[in-house]
Amino acid sequence: MEEKIRIIISGGGTGGHIFPAVSIANALKAQHPDIEILFVGAEGRMEMHRVPAAGYQIIGLPVAGFDRKHLWKNISVLIKLVRSQLKARQIIKNFKPHAAVGVGGYASGPTLKMAGMMGIPTLIQEQNSYAGVTNKLLAKKACKICVAYEGMERFFEKDKIILTGNPVRQGLLNHTLSREAAIQSFGLDPQKKTILIVGGSLGARTINNCVMHGLEKIKMSGVQFIWQTGKFYIEEAKATVTKAGDLPMLHTTDFISDMAAAYSAADLVISRAGAGSISEFCLLQKPVILVPSPNVAEDHQTKNALALVNKDAALYVKDMEAEEKLLDLAIQTVQQPETLTKLSTNIAKLAFKDSANVIAQEVYKLAVNYQKKNER
């Protein structure tokens, strides 16, 4: 009897890494129900809760990110990295995977490095338009590299690259809620233009400041807003809104559990420029104003944003200019039907509709080939 195929999926840290990882796992399970999947994440990070909630086992590594501002603090980081590599090696010896997938995040580095050294075929899912240092290093031993943007051969060997797009949260495309019903679910008026403001699952300080300092502008705009603050900012946001008085046109929440409804309600989105979010906007054909975070490695969010802006598929405001420009631009844009139509049409051209299934097929091919080779 042939043994079951076993796959390790590693990475996380943010929803932008976790959603694609779970989507790939779900696609593998749908295609091959008897497959065994083990996640490897970073201790104390979001994936340690989100992955079990999705129905998968996860083991954490004691890995942490480098402190680029205080280099002397990295001695403990290097110790954790060595410990993580040793633990990853033990996990691989115990689980005996036929392939390993890295989706980005702290844990993917040591896991894929050890898998490659132990002869396990590896696949990297690079989500951004500008490859990070870790993935560039891992790519040397990787068998396949699935990317979401054209022109990635400047970072990786051309023969290894597959243009797949980024997997997105399942359920976003299958919802049946009308725009009117979606807007009403947030307690807002279906007759008014609606702007959705999101800063990622943890929130975005600059975007939140724009809203808190612009409440009078919001009150007078004739437009309504759904504002996801993130869990770190909700108390401050609610206190500021309460102080400003009656604002029926502003729905404030720390987390939106039904993003399909939020997207359906939105005529325009304001967002950071994470790769996963951009993939969702492309698939859902959403006009968007991107405010790239300046606090990410290699400034990759700005590069993600410009990849869309250069194709007239999004608008872009620099983080340092957001408080001055963002709300005015959003209120003006959402009331320009021609601009919204142009942005929607152009961003739709950049969508990849079946990313998770395509990546899952590539992972399975690597695993089966490895299994056959080792049976000889």
FENJOZI-V168916 format. One line per field, one symbol per residue. psi: psi as a letter, one per 20 degrees, with the letter a starting at -180 (. if undefined). A space follows every 10 residues. Layout:
psi: ???
This chain:
psi: ppqqpppppq abgrhhhggh ghggghgghh hnhjqpppqp appirhhigh ghhijqqqpq qkqrqqoihn hiiighghgh gghhggghgh gghghlqiqp ppjrrghhfh ghghgghjjp pqppnohrio prgghhghhh iqhqopriqr jiiihrphii ppoirpqrpq hhijqjprgg hgghijkroi iqqpppoqkr hiroggghhg ghikhhgghi hjqrqooohq hiihggghgg gghibomijo opqhpohnhg gghhhphqqp qrlqgggghg hghilppqop nppikqpjlh hghgghhghi jkjrrppqgi jghhhggggg hggijnhggg ggggghhhij qpikgghggg ggghgggggg gghii.
